[in-house]
Amino acid sequence: MLDLDEKVAIITGGAVGIGEAIAYRLAELNAKVLITDVDAENGKKNS
């Protein structure tokens, strides 16, 4: 399995939808994930 340990991913639009799914998957692969989105409420739920 792919290991992204010590890698950083910046996901724009990461609060909902495809961006959210990508952020969760990258986190499962040990990446450090930073999400940004105009929807601050959903962004906080995903932190």
N, C-alpha and C positions, 0 to 999 in steps of 0.2 A: 504494500500500500504506500501511496505517496506520503511523505513526511515533510511538512512545511515548517518544521521547528526553526526558530530564529528568523523567519520570514515575516514581513509585514504586508498586509493587504488593506487598501483603502477602498471602501465600497461607497459610491455615491448612490443615493436612493436605496439605502439599506434598511429602511424601517419596515417596509412591507413588500410583498410580492417576490419577484425573482431576485431582487437585491437582497432581501432578507434570507431567502433560501441559500444563496451563494455565501453570504456571511456566515450562516450556521455551518455550512459544509466546510468552509475554510477553517473555521474554529475547530471542528472535529479533526481536521488534519494538522492541528497544532500551530496554525498561523496566528500571529497577533493581528486582530481585526479591528479596524477603525471604521465605523459607519457614519455617514452624514446623510441628512435628509431634511426637507423643509417641514416634515411632520415630526415635530419635537416630541409629542406625546407618545407616539408609537416607537420612536427612537429610544426613548427612556425605557420602555418596556423590554427592549431587546438588549439593553446594556448588561 
